[in-house]
Amino acid sequence: MGISLEVVLAIVCAVTFFRAGRFESDGEAYDYSFVWSLMSVLLSALVLIFLKVSWGILLLCQVGLFFGIGVFRALRDPS
């Protein structure tokens, strides 16, 4: 019994969000890597466990999270 594609995708997304948060926080006082990764893990759990959908929907939700973080950061710091 192996690991499903959805679980692998959730792990890859969590690691990607961790690295993106670390990259975005470079030179700032607060490190966002843990927060971004936690949001990705919680979103994956919500989508996979409670909604029981496929990997395609999970990927779309993760892309939506990425754009949501980008919009939030742009509105918070427009410079």
N, C-alpha and C positions, 0 to 999 in steps of 0.2 A: 504494500500500500504506500503510494508516494504522496508527495505534497501536491495539492491541486494548483492549477494555473492562477486562480484567484488569490490564493495565499501568497504565492511568489510575487504576483503583481502588487499586492498590498505591502509586502516587505520592501520591494524595490521603490515604491512610491514613498514609504516612510524614510528610507535612507536618502532618497533624492531630496525630499523636503528638509531633512536634517542638514544636508550639505548646502542647499540653497539658503537656508536660514543662517548658517555659519558664514557663507559668502556675503549675504546682505548685511550682516552685523559687523563686518570687518571695519574697525575704526570707531564703532559706536560703544556707548557705555553698557548696553544690554545685549546679551546674546539671545537671538530669537530661534536658534536651531532646535532646542527642545520643544518650544511651544509649537512651532510649525510641524515638527515630526509628530507630536501628540495629536494635533488636529487631524493629520493624515491618518493616524492609527484609529482614532475615534470615528472618523468618516468611513473608513474601511469596515470597521466593526458594525456600524449602523447599516451600511449597504449590504454587507455579506450575511450577517447574522439575522437582522430583523427584516430586511426587505427581500432577502434570498434571490438576488439577481446575478447576472453573469459578469464576466470580466470586462465586457465592453461598457456596461453601465458603470462599473467601478472606475474604469479609466476616465470616462466622461465626468464623473463626480470629482475625481482628483484634478482634472484639468480645470473644472469649475472652481475648486478650492484655490488653485494657483492664481487664477484670474481674480478671485475674490480678495485674496491677500494683496495682490498688486493694486487693485482699486482702493482698498483700505489704506495702503501705504501712500498712494498718490494723493488721496484726500487728506490724510493726516499731515503729510509733509510735501506740499506742492512745489518746493524748490528744486 
